[in-house]
Amino acid sequence: MIGLTTALALADRGAEVMLTEAGHTGQEASWAGAGILFPIYPWRYSTRVQTLAQRGRVLYPALAERVLAESGIDPGYIRSGLRLFDDHETASRWCREHHEPAETVSGAAGGGLLLPAVAQIRNPRLCAGLKALLIGLGVTVREACRVTGLDEQHDGVTAVTAGGERIAAGTVIVCAGAWSRRLLPALPIRPVKGQMLLLEDEPGRWPHILLEDGRYLVPRADGRLLIGSTVEDIGFDQGTDAKAMQKLREHFARRFPRLLELPEQGRWAGLRPASDDEQPIIGPLSGSQRIYANTGHFRNGLTMAPAAAEALLETMG
Ligand SMILES: Cc1cc2nc3c(=O)[nH]c(=O)nc-3n(C[C@H](O)[C@H](O)[C@H](O)COP(=O)(O)OP(=O)(O)OC[C@H]3O[C@@H](n4cnc5c(N)ncnc54)[C@H](O)[C@@H]3O)c2cc1C
């Protein structure tokens, strides 16, 4: 997502852009994520993250419309609202201060705070749509093309070695997610694993995203339910385990016992790019004029992506 939205912002500015991707675009964290366009518990994040996330939320409706219009792929942007079962007081205060609509709700499952403006996106579709949109704009998208080297020379030429070939570039922007440090050891980025469980229910049964105690349930329009996620600082491991899956399934089952009966449709894990201080790293590398980074978006990279691309371009002058 970060590479795709950065390429889009650059192409819109008239730059000649090449996107090189080790595997296939939009298959890693940006595929694995839940697609909630809101930092769950935004009040727990820095002002910088909150600002980028709020700006991302403003940019999303137009981005989703554009992707649909220009690629024919509907990224499924819907304002399904988010129902929060904890942090009630802090959340209410934050909502008042940020002009975020919020209403207290009650029901058999317990009381909570509903934030009706919170949206979600089908992130795998958004990535597929963005790729098609970029190709339509003339961006070169090279997949199965891993960057193995980067260099900046005194004569101002920058080059990447990708897919065994040396490619000259005016500017190089590293958006390699959890793998960014492998390309640029100076970047303090590490992978933080998140496991996700996918259940199947009838469409329309679950009106809102649910959030409690750090876990969420995201209902898709087709009846699928995503439940996530773990936060595991254990390196480049993308396996899932039965214990984590059990915990995810049981998390909301106290309120909604129906969850214990629903058939599983899938499970997976993704690697979030986390920086040491949990802030995204957006801008030129220190001491460099031509090598930039746009990475470290940790738990909120889908939400921040369009705003992070905008912020990166601002640093390029
Ligand atoms: C389980 C889970 C749930 C999440 N839920 C949400 C959510 O609901 N909302 C939200 O906003 N965020 C969410 N996130 C966070 C979000 O997914 C990430 O912050 C975001 O996807 C990061 O995007 P990225 O493009 O930096 O990383 P990635 O999507 O991982 O992309 C990095 C890309 O770089 C490529 N690459 C790596 N090394 C090289 C190389 N040497 N050469 C070429 N290509 C290379 C990789 O193949 C990959 O495709 C979630 C994350 C996880 C794991």
PDBQT file of the ligand as one rigid body, heavy atoms in Angstrom, charges set to zero:
ROOT
HETATM    1  C1  LIG A 401      -2.830  -8.603  10.959  1.00  0.00    +0.000 C 
HETATM    2  C2  LIG A 401      -2.692  -7.149  10.577  1.00  0.00    +0.000 A 
HETATM    3  C3  LIG A 401      -3.796  -6.312  10.676  1.00  0.00    +0.000 A 
HETATM    4  C4  LIG A 401      -3.694  -4.971  10.301  1.00  0.00    +0.000 A 
HETATM    5  N1  LIG A 401      -4.821  -4.193  10.307  1.00  0.00    +0.000 NA
HETATM    6  C5  LIG A 401      -4.744  -2.902   9.904  1.00  0.00    +0.000 A 
HETATM    7  C6  LIG A 401      -5.930  -2.102   9.847  1.00  0.00    +0.000 A 
HETATM    8  O1  LIG A 401      -7.028  -2.581  10.103  1.00  0.00    +0.000 OA
HETATM    9  N2  LIG A 401      -5.791  -0.798   9.483  1.00  0.00    +0.000 N 
HETATM   10  C7  LIG A 401      -4.585  -0.247   9.177  1.00  0.00    +0.000 A 
HETATM   11  O2  LIG A 401      -4.518   0.934   8.883  1.00  0.00    +0.000 OA
HETATM   12  N3  LIG A 401      -3.446  -0.994   9.186  1.00  0.00    +0.000 NA
HETATM   13  C8  LIG A 401      -3.517  -2.304   9.549  1.00  0.00    +0.000 A 
HETATM   14  N4  LIG A 401      -2.377  -3.077   9.594  1.00  0.00    +0.000 N 
HETATM   15  C9  LIG A 401      -1.096  -2.444   9.306  1.00  0.00    +0.000 C 
HETATM   16  C10 LIG A 401      -0.876  -2.323   7.830  1.00  0.00    +0.000 C 
HETATM   17  O3  LIG A 401      -1.246  -3.524   7.202  1.00  0.00    +0.000 OA
HETATM   18  C11 LIG A 401       0.593  -1.990   7.549  1.00  0.00    +0.000 C 
HETATM   19  O4  LIG A 401       1.000  -0.865   8.299  1.00  0.00    +0.000 OA
HETATM   20  C12 LIG A 401       0.782  -1.652   6.067  1.00  0.00    +0.000 C 
HETATM   21  O5  LIG A 401       0.203  -2.666   5.274  1.00  0.00    +0.000 OA
HETATM   22  C13 LIG A 401       2.243  -1.492   5.728  1.00  0.00    +0.000 C 
HETATM   23  O6  LIG A 401       2.314  -1.304   4.349  1.00  0.00    +0.000 OA
HETATM   24  P1  LIG A 401       3.685  -1.457   3.595  1.00  0.00    +0.000 P 
HETATM   25  O7  LIG A 401       3.401  -1.204   2.159  1.00  0.00    +0.000 OA
HETATM   26  O8  LIG A 401       4.720  -0.651   4.275  1.00  0.00    +0.000 OA
HETATM   27  O9  LIG A 401       4.094  -2.987   3.868  1.00  0.00    +0.000 OA
HETATM   28  P2  LIG A 401       3.814  -4.308   3.005  1.00  0.00    +0.000 P 
HETATM   29  O10 LIG A 401       2.384  -4.401   2.613  1.00  0.00    +0.000 OA
HETATM   30  O11 LIG A 401       4.386  -5.438   3.793  1.00  0.00    +0.000 OA
HETATM   31  O12 LIG A 401       4.622  -4.074   1.695  1.00  0.00    +0.000 OA
HETATM   32  C14 LIG A 401       6.022  -4.077   1.645  1.00  0.00    +0.000 C 
HETATM   33  C15 LIG A 401       6.387  -4.645   0.297  1.00  0.00    +0.000 C 
HETATM   34  O13 LIG A 401       7.775  -4.510   0.079  1.00  0.00    +0.000 OA
HETATM   35  C16 LIG A 401       8.202  -5.649  -0.645  1.00  0.00    +0.000 C 
HETATM   36  N5  LIG A 401       9.642  -5.781  -0.471  1.00  0.00    +0.000 N 
HETATM   37  C17 LIG A 401      10.322  -6.055   0.669  1.00  0.00    +0.000 A 
HETATM   38  N6  LIG A 401      11.646  -6.088   0.425  1.00  0.00    +0.000 NA
HETATM   39  C18 LIG A 401      11.805  -5.826  -0.901  1.00  0.00    +0.000 A 
HETATM   40  C19 LIG A 401      12.940  -5.736  -1.754  1.00  0.00    +0.000 A 
HETATM   41  N7  LIG A 401      14.177  -5.895  -1.294  1.00  0.00    +0.000 N 
HETATM   42  N8  LIG A 401      12.740  -5.462  -3.070  1.00  0.00    +0.000 NA
HETATM   43  C20 LIG A 401      11.491  -5.271  -3.556  1.00  0.00    +0.000 A 
HETATM   44  N9  LIG A 401      10.378  -5.358  -2.791  1.00  0.00    +0.000 NA
HETATM   45  C21 LIG A 401      10.534  -5.627  -1.474  1.00  0.00    +0.000 A 
HETATM   46  C22 LIG A 401       7.416  -6.796  -0.012  1.00  0.00    +0.000 C 
HETATM   47  O14 LIG A 401       7.376  -7.907  -0.874  1.00  0.00    +0.000 OA
HETATM   48  C23 LIG A 401       6.057  -6.137   0.197  1.00  0.00    +0.000 C 
HETATM   49  O15 LIG A 401       5.180  -6.360  -0.878  1.00  0.00    +0.000 OA
HETATM   50  C24 LIG A 401      -2.463  -4.430   9.892  1.00  0.00    +0.000 A 
HETATM   51  C25 LIG A 401      -1.344  -5.278   9.783  1.00  0.00    +0.000 A 
HETATM   52  C26 LIG A 401      -1.467  -6.625  10.101  1.00  0.00    +0.000 A 
HETATM   53  C27 LIG A 401      -0.284  -7.537   9.930  1.00  0.00    +0.000 C 
ENDROOT
TORSDOF 0
